[in-house]
Amino acid sequence: MAETSPIVDIHTHIYPPTYLELLRSRDTVPRLLDLPGRSAPPRLIILPSDDDRSIPPESRGRPIDASYSSIAAKLKFMDRHGIDISVVSLANPWLDFLSTEEGPKWARAVNDELESLCQQNEGRLYAFATLPLSASPPDITAEIDRLDSLPHTRGIVLGTTGLGKGLDDPELDNLWAALERRQLLIFLHPHYGLPSSVYGPRATEYGHVLPLSLGFPMETTIAFTRMFLCGVFDRYPRLRILIAHAGGTVPFLAGRIESCIQHERHFPPHPQNKHRGPSRALREVLRTNVWLDSVVYSETSVSAAAELVGEEKVLFGTDHPFFPPLDEEDQQWLSVTTNKDAVAQTNARKRILGGNAAELLGLGKKDSV
């Protein structure tokens, strides 16, 4: 029996029924809008710009069919594209919008439901949990500690705003400390993008192209850079983070960021020594603490990611169920085949497609003759 690496999808989302129940109960963003007579799939409204009451209900937000919530649909998609294992995560906007009191209850419910789905599909599904970031620091830490009781949980998914002030917020130190202590991987994922004004007055003519292709990567780049600049990786040197969409623009801008740091005169003094700014070099942190996914649809971009962090730290993903085929008759998703083709052109195809994730997250292995 020759041992081979499974194909692992580490960037794949779901809105489990518990979460859809929460969104359906709301009348403000984010919310799930059922159409009259439920004649078509409900509309998911997660941004204020999607909830313009002058827009007909059937045109607001995005339609949410079974592929967004059904594990059967997820498994069918995996089988169709030769994916052995998926590490599922709740899609944005997670639980950031809840009150301090509501957050812990819903985090437990969602994380327990994901664990149950994984148990029902043993060996095929694992999960990144979600945290009640609107809750008190003790409640957030308590949920992190509770994740030890969920054997299929391999990390947490985290948006870019943290507690509301961004990832350089000093009040996040308890969160970083707990995640480092538990050695839970952070899956950093965008949601809010950039201010809509940067896209200009004709932005609506281009649909979601500008915010998804440019806003999301820049949001992620800024969030990670703020983490680095404020010394998170100095204080928590064993913290582990997986950055979505191949790190945004970090692979292209890392040198420029580092040069600007080296030439900056206005960093406040380091509280423990005379060093100004982060103590560790950006390239050291990228090689030690950072993993990148391959959801960039380009051989050039995947290769840049591998060169930056090391080919052993790039992981395959699909972003399912987003970016479905425009033609519903297509059996293969262009978003997936493009990503796979990009990875196939690298020197570390098998490692990126699954070996790296299996090793990093301790996932199951597949044997073949």
C-alpha positions, 0 to 999 in steps of 0.5 A, spaced: 500 500 500 502 506 497 500 512 502 498 518 498 496 525 501 488 526 500 486 533 497 484 537 502 479 544 501 481 548 507 477 554 504 470 552 504 464 555 507 457 553 510 451 557 513 448 551 518 441 551 519 442 554 526 445 560 523 440 561 518 435 561 523 438 566 527 439 571 521 431 569 519 429 572 526 432 579 524 430 585 521 436 589 520 443 587 517 445 582 517 439 578 515 435 573 511 430 575 507 424 570 505 421 572 498 413 572 498 410 565 498 417 563 498 417 562 491 425 563 490 431 562 495 431 567 500 436 573 499 442 573 504 443 581 506 450 582 509 452 589 508 448 595 509 448 597 501 445 590 500 438 592 504 436 598 500 429 598 500 428 601 493 431 595 490 426 589 489 426 584 495 428 579 489 434 583 487 437 584 494 443 581 497 444 574 494 440 568 493 441 562 498 440 555 495 441 549 498 449 549 496 450 554 502 447 550 508 446 543 506 452 538 507 449 533 502 450 539 497 457 540 500 459 532 499 456 532 492 461 538 490 467 535 494 466 528 490 465 531 483 471 535 484 475 529 487 476 533 494 477 528 500 477 532 506 474 539 507 475 544 513 468 548 513 468 554 516 462 559 518 461 564 512 461 572 514 459 576 517 460 570 523 457 573 529 460 579 530 453 583 530 450 580 536 450 583 543 454 581 548 449 577 552 447 573 545 454 572 542 456 566 547 450 562 546 450 562 539 457 561 538 456 554 542 450 553 538 454 554 531 460 550 533 456 544 536 452 544 530 459 544 526 462 538 530 455 534 529 456 535 522 463 533 522 461 527 526 456 524 521 461 525 516 467 522 519 474 523 516 471 527 510 469 534 514 473 538 520 471 545 522 474 552 524 470 554 529 467 561 530 468 566 536 463 570 540 467 577 539 462 581 541 462 578 548 466 579 554 473 577 554 472 571 559 466 569 555 471 569 549 476 565 552 471 560 555 469 558 548 476 558 546 477 553 551 471 549 550 473 548 543 478 542 546 471 538 547 470 538 540 475 533 536 474 535 529 475 543 530 482 545 528 482 552 529 477 558 528 475 563 523 476 570 524 474 577 521 478 583 520 475 588 525 476 583 531 472 587 537 470 592 533 477 596 533 481 592 528 487 587 529 492 591 533 487 593 538 490 591 545 484 588 548 485 582 543 491 580 547 487 575 551 484 572 545 491 571 542 494 568 548 488 563 549 489 561 541 497 561 542 496 557 548 491 552 545 495 552 538 489 553 534 490 556 527 487 562 526 483 563 519 483 570 517 478 572 512 475 579 510 468 581 510 467 589 510 472 590 504 474 598 503 469 604 503 465 604 497 467 611 495 474 608 493 470 604 487 467 611 484 460 613 482 460 607 477 461 602 481 454 599 481 455 597 473 461 592 475 457 588 480 461 585 485 468 585 481 471 591 485 470 589 492 471 582 491 477 582 487 480 588 490 477 590 496 477 583 500 485 582 498 486 589 501 482 589 507 486 582 509 493 585 507 491 591 512 488 587 517 495 583 518 499 588 517 496 592 523 497 585 527 504 585 525 506 593 526 503 593 533 507 587 535 502 581 536 507 576 533 513 579 538 508 578 544 505 571 541 511 568 537 507 561 537 501 564 534 499 561 527 495 564 522 492 562 515 491 568 511 485 567 506 486 569 498 493 567 498 495 573 503 491 578 499 497 583 497 502 581 502 506 576 497 507 582 492 507 588 498 511 584 503 518 588 501 515 595 501 512 594 507 518 592 511 522 597 507 517 602 510 518 600 517 525 600 516 525 607 514 519 610 519 522 614 525 515 615 529 514 608 532 513 609 539 518 606 544 518 599 545 515 598 552 521 593 554 527 595 550 529 601 546 527 598 539 522 602 535 516 598 531 516 590 531 522 587 534 521 581 529 522 582 521 516 581 517 519 576 513 521 572 519 514 572 521 511 570 514 516 564 514 514 562 522 507 564 523 504 564 517 500 560 512 497 562 506 491 559 502 491 558 494 485 561 492 487 566 487 486 563 481 493 564 478 499 560 477 504 566 478 500 568 485 500 561 487 508 561 486 509 568 489 505 565 495 510 559 496 516 563 495 514 568 500 512 563 506 515 556 503 511 551 499 510 547 505 505 553 508 501 554 502 494 550 502 489 549 497 482 552 497 475 553 493 471 558 497 465 554 496 459 555 495 461 562 493 463 563 485 458 558 482 458 557 475 454 562 471 451 556 467 447 552 472 448 546 467 456 546 468 458 540 472 465 543 474 466 549 477 470 554 473 473 557 480 475 550 482 478 548 476 482 554 475 485 554 482 487 546 481 490 548 474 494 554 478 497 549 483 498 544 478 503 548 475 507 549 481 513 544 484 509 542 490 502 540 487 501 534 492 503 538 498 499 544 496 493 540 494 493 536 501 499 534 504 501 541 507 494 541 510 494 534 513 500 535 516 498 542 519 492 540 522 493 533 523 487 530 518 486 523 516 490 520 510 488 516 504 491 509 502 492 507 495 495 501 492 
